[in-house]
């Protein structure tokens, strides 16, 4: 989990994005890490633009919070988005996508001999 890129489509009228990852689907702050998309999206009026947060080290960041990541474990992620010049930002600072999940890959066994 040292090189997991997150890819998603932009939302219309949003120019800032984060990805949150947790081992719990309710994303408690003590067990959640955040990765910010680099810079502001230049054309927030057009939705559906590809956004990539390249290769954050998910396992190391979760371990720093005391969350042990193991093979076969389910991790949850969601995208937060907002418009940086909103006069009244959303409550909590971000509007979140639906929660998605992925399983930590299990390494294949070593070859015999």
C-alpha positions as CSV (number, residue, x, y, z in Angstrom):
1,X,0.0,0.0,0.0
2,X,3.0,2.3,-0.5
3,X,1.9,3.3,-4.0
4,X,-1.8,3.4,-4.3
5,X,-3.0,6.1,-6.7
6,X,-6.5,7.4,-6.2
7,X,-8.3,8.4,-9.4
8,X,-11.8,10.0,-9.6
9,X,-13.8,12.5,-11.6
10,X,-14.3,16.1,-10.5
11,X,-17.6,17.5,-9.4
12,X,-19.0,20.6,-11.1
13,X,-18.2,23.8,-9.2
14,X,-15.6,22.3,-7.0
15,X,-11.9,23.1,-7.2
16,X,-10.4,21.5,-4.1
17,X,-10.3,17.7,-3.4
18,X,-9.1,15.3,-0.7
19,X,-9.3,11.6,-0.3
20,X,-9.9,10.1,3.2
21,X,-9.0,6.5,4.0
22,X,-9.9,4.6,7.1
23,X,-10.3,1.1,8.4
24,X,-13.8,2.0,9.5
25,X,-16.7,3.1,7.2
26,X,-17.7,5.9,9.6
27,X,-14.3,7.6,9.3
28,X,-13.4,8.5,12.9
29,X,-10.7,11.2,13.0
30,X,-8.4,9.0,15.1
31,X,-8.4,6.2,12.4
32,X,-8.6,8.3,9.2
33,X,-5.9,9.8,7.0
34,X,-6.3,12.5,4.4
35,X,-4.5,13.0,1.1
36,X,-5.0,16.3,-0.7
37,X,-5.1,16.7,-4.5
38,X,-2.3,19.0,-5.6
39,X,-3.4,22.6,-6.4
40,X,-6.7,23.9,-7.4
41,X,-8.7,22.5,-10.3
42,X,-8.3,25.2,-13.0
43,X,-11.8,24.9,-14.5
44,X,-14.2,23.9,-11.7
45,X,-17.3,24.7,-13.9
46,X,-16.7,21.6,-15.9
47,X,-17.4,18.3,-14.0
48,X,-16.0,14.9,-14.9
49,X,-12.4,15.9,-15.2
50,X,-9.9,13.2,-14.1
51,X,-8.2,13.9,-10.8
52,X,-5.3,11.8,-9.6
53,X,-3.7,11.8,-6.1
54,X,-0.5,9.8,-7.0
55,X,0.9,7.1,-4.8
56,X,0.2,8.2,-1.2
57,X,1.7,5.7,1.3
58,X,-1.6,4.7,2.9
59,X,-0.2,1.9,5.2
60,X,2.5,4.1,6.7
61,X,0.1,7.0,7.3
62,X,-2.4,4.8,9.0
63,X,0.3,3.1,11.0
64,X,1.4,6.5,12.3
65,X,-2.2,6.8,13.7
66,X,-1.9,3.4,15.4
67,X,-3.9,1.5,12.7
68,X,-2.3,-1.8,11.7
69,X,-3.0,-2.7,8.1
70,X,-3.0,-6.4,7.3
71,X,-3.4,-8.5,4.1
72,X,-7.0,-9.1,3.2
73,X,-8.3,-6.3,5.3
74,X,-11.0,-4.0,4.0
75,X,-10.2,-0.2,3.9
76,X,-12.7,2.5,3.1
77,X,-12.2,5.7,1.1
78,X,-14.2,8.7,0.1
79,X,-13.6,11.9,-1.8
80,X,-14.2,15.3,-0.2
81,X,-14.7,18.3,-2.5
82,X,-15.4,22.1,-2.1
83,X,-15.1,25.4,-3.9
84,X,-12.2,27.4,-2.4
85,X,-14.0,30.7,-2.7
86,X,-17.3,29.7,-1.2
87,X,-18.7,32.5,1.1
88,X,-20.4,29.8,3.2
89,X,-18.3,26.6,3.0
90,X,-20.1,23.3,3.7
91,X,-20.5,22.2,7.3
92,X,-17.3,20.4,8.3
93,X,-15.5,22.0,5.3
94,X,-16.2,19.3,2.7
95,X,-19.0,17.6,0.8
96,X,-18.2,13.9,0.6
97,X,-18.8,11.2,-2.0
98,X,-20.3,7.9,-1.2
99,X,-18.0,5.5,0.7
100,X,-16.1,3.0,-1.3
101,X,-14.0,0.0,-0.2
102,X,-11.0,-2.0,-1.3
103,X,-9.2,-5.0,0.1
104,X,-5.5,-5.0,1.0
105,X,-3.8,-7.4,-1.4
106,X,-2.6,-10.7,-0.1
107,X,1.0,-11.5,-1.2
108,X,1.4,-14.8,-3.1
109,X,3.4,-17.5,-1.3
110,X,7.1,-17.7,-2.1
111,X,8.1,-20.2,-4.8
112,X,9.3,-23.6,-3.5
113,X,13.0,-24.4,-3.2
